[in-house]
Amino acid sequence: MLYNDPGLVDDLMEGYLWPEDCGCAYTIASDKIVLTGYQFGSQFFSDINFLHRAIDEVVAAQIAKMQAAATKMKIPKNVQEKNEQMIETLTPETQIKARAFLTAAYNAGYPIFITWANRTEDQEKAMNDYLKSIGQKPTVGTSHNGGKAFDVQFWDKAYAGAWPGDPVTFWEKISSFGKLVPSSSKKWGDLAKIANGIGLSWGVNLPGYGYDYDHFELR
């Protein structure tokens, strides 16, 4: 993972497994973070490789915590693996928040899974071609293109034949026969509250997005 996002260290400090008496010394040059040391209690380490290993360990612990919560919610192992594959296409800061969001949702009793994260140009084109074919307006320049947004759905065994799979194909299928948890469900509002507490915005509250209730992005 590349640690060049100024928000990453701050997010890691905000309760994501870091002790309160630890911190990072860093400078910012050309909008990139340059780590210069690691503070743990009264000790200061200037070995940046040590710091990177420490961050890797924190991320690994966060992944393990998320997967343990997912297993309790009976999310299939291959769906959990797909979640992490999708998360890894996001920016470092968004990855941290996405894992925290899924973990909090599982602990609250909501078995969600990620259906789309970063969106490639080819995927964007395929999606817009489909939207045009059913008479809907194509999307232009969403946060998916920059790796700062992801979509979720509530897991159901009915999805087992279609997911894990290609995001475009899956999106077309659930668009055609409808989501198993409708937009009117209170569950989406509950997820929005969880997201808000983590630093994510809900698609419904974003200008120009319409009623994009399965969309969450970095605030």
SULNORWO-V597530 format. One record per residue. N is the residue number from 1. RES is the residue in three letters. PSI is psi in whole degrees, 0 to 359 (none if undefined). OMEGA is omega in whole degrees, 0 to 359 (* if undefined). NEAR is the number of other C-alpha atoms within 10 Angstrom. Layout:
BEGIN
{{N RES PSI OMEGA NEAR} {N RES PSI OMEGA NEAR}}
END
This chain:
BEGIN
{{1 MET 141 178 10} {2 LEU 130 182 7} {3 TYR 67 182 17} {4 ASN 18 179 17} {5 ASP 116 182 16} {6 PRO 333 181 18} {7 GLY 345 187 13} {8 LEU 310 182 19} {9 VAL 316 180 20} {10 ASP 319 180 14} {11 ASP 321 179 17} {12 LEU 329 180 18} {13 MET 337 187 16} {14 GLU 56 172 12} {15 GLY 0 180 10} {16 TYR 67 172 16} {17 LEU 0 181 13} {18 TRP 136 175 15} {19 PRO 152 183 12} {20 GLU 333 185 11} {21 ASP 23 176 10} {22 CYS 158 181 14} {23 GLY 173 181 18} {24 CYS 143 171 18} {25 ALA 129 182 14} {26 TYR 159 174 14} {27 THR 162 180 12} {28 ILE 123 180 12} {29 ALA 129 181 8} {30 SER 41 178 6} {31 ASP 16 177 10} {32 LYS 143 182 12} {33 ILE 135 178 17} {34 VAL 109 183 17} {35 LEU 132 182 21} {36 THR 352 179 14} {37 GLY 175 184 17} {38 TYR 123 181 21} {39 GLN 127 175 15} {40 PHE 104 185 14} {41 GLY 234 180 11} {42 SER 0 183 7} {43 GLN 140 178 8} {44 PHE 127 180 14} {45 PHE 128 179 15} {46 SER 1 179 14} {47 ASP 105 184 12} {48 ILE 329 176 14} {49 ASN 323 177 12} {50 PHE 317 180 13} {51 LEU 316 179 18} {52 HIS 321 178 16} {53 ARG 323 179 11} {54 ALA 317 178 14} {55 ILE 319 178 18} {56 ASP 321 180 13} {57 GLU 322 178 13} {58 VAL 316 179 16} {59 VAL 317 179 19} {60 ALA 320 179 12} {61 ALA 323 179 14} {62 GLN 320 178 18} {63 ILE 316 180 17} {64 ALA 320 179 14} {65 LYS 318 179 14} {66 MET 316 182 23} {67 GLN 324 178 22} {68 ALA 318 179 16} {69 ALA 323 179 21} {70 ALA 321 180 25} {71 THR 321 178 14} {72 LYS 330 179 12} {73 MET 6 178 18} {74 LYS 34 172 14} {75 ILE 124 181 20} {76 PRO 148 183 15} {77 LYS 319 182 12} {78 ASN 333 176 11} {79 VAL 322 176 19} {80 GLN 317 179 20} {81 GLU 322 178 13} {82 LYS 322 177 18} {83 ASN 310 184 23} {84 GLU 324 176 18} {85 GLN 318 180 13} {86 MET 317 181 21} {87 ILE 322 182 25} {88 GLU 350 175 18} {89 THR 355 182 19} {90 LEU 168 175 22} {91 THR 156 181 21} {92 PRO 315 180 23} {93 GLU 319 180 21} {94 THR 326 177 25} {95 GLN 313 180 24} {96 ILE 315 182 21} {97 LYS 324 179 22} {98 ALA 316 179 30} {99 ARG 319 178 21} {100 ALA 321 180 20} {101 PHE 311 179 24} {102 LEU 316 181 25} {103 THR 314 180 24} {104 ALA 321 179 18} {105 ALA 316 179 22} {106 TYR 316 181 23} {107 ASN 337 177 15} {108 ALA 358 177 14} {109 GLY 16 181 13} {110 TYR 112 184 20} {111 PRO 73 184 21} {112 ILE 164 175 22} {113 PHE 154 182 23} {114 ILE 127 180 25} {115 THR 340 179 24} {116 TRP 141 177 23} {117 ALA 246 175 29} {118 ASN 140 183 22} {119 ARG 123 180 24} {120 THR 168 179 13} {121 GLU 319 180 10} {122 ASP 319 179 10} {123 GLN 321 178 16} {124 GLU 317 180 19} {125 LYS 315 180 15} {126 ALA 318 180 14} {127 MET 316 181 20} {128 ASN 326 175 17} {129 ASP 319 179 15} {130 TYR 317 179 18} {131 LEU 318 178 16} {132 LYS 322 183 11} {133 SER 336 179 10} {134 ILE 15 174 10} {135 GLY 23 179 9} {136 GLN 160 182 11} {137 LYS 132 179 12} {138 PRO 158 179 13} {139 THR 154 180 12} {140 VAL 122 171 9} {141 GLY 61 177 8} {142 THR 172 179 15} {143 SER 347 175 17} {144 HIS 325 184 21} {145 ASN 338 180 17} {146 GLY 9 178 15} {147 GLY 28 182 24} {148 LYS 16 181 25} {149 ALA 158 177 28} {150 PHE 156 177 26} {151 ASP 151 179 20} {152 VAL 162 169 17} {153 GLN 166 177 20} {154 PHE 127 184 17} {155 TRP 139 175 21} {156 ASP 146 181 14} {157 LYS 337 179 10} {158 ALA 338 180 9} {159 TYR 352 188 14} {160 ALA 327 181 13} {161 GLY 344 184 8} {162 ALA 345 183 15} {163 TRP 137 7 17} {164 PRO 147 180 18} {165 GLY 200 180 13} {166 ASP 129 182 12} {167 PRO 321 181 19} {168 VAL 312 180 18} {169 THR 316 180 16} {170 PHE 318 180 17} {171 TRP 319 178 16} {172 GLU 321 181 15} {173 LYS 314 182 14} {174 ILE 338 176 14} {175 SER 327 184 11} {176 SER 322 182 10} {177 PHE 1 175 8} {178 GLY 147 177 11} {179 LYS 148 181 13} {180 LEU 339 173 13} {181 VAL 105 186 14} {182 PRO 162 182 11} {183 SER 338 181 15} {184 SER 351 183 9} {185 SER 141 178 9} {186 LYS 339 183 10} {187 LYS 325 181 13} {188 TRP 320 177 20} {189 GLY 324 177 15} {190 ASP 319 177 13} {191 LEU 322 180 21} {192 ALA 322 179 22} {193 LYS 319 178 13} {194 ILE 315 181 19} {195 ALA 317 182 24} {196 ASN 322 180 15} {197 GLY 342 182 10} {198 ILE 344 181 19} {199 GLY 27 178 16} {200 LEU 148 177 22} {201 SER 146 179 19} {202 TRP 139 183 26} {203 GLY 327 181 21} {204 VAL 329 183 18} {205 ASN 3 182 14} {206 LEU 131 180 14} {207 PRO 135 177 8} {208 GLY 357 183 9} {209 TYR 347 185 14} {210 GLY 207 181 10} {211 TYR 70 184 14} {212 ASP 75 191 15} {213 TYR 347 179 21} {214 ASP 12 185 20} {215 HIS 133 177 25} {216 PHE 139 183 29} {217 GLU 161 180 23} {218 LEU 132 181 21} {219 ARG none * 13}}
END
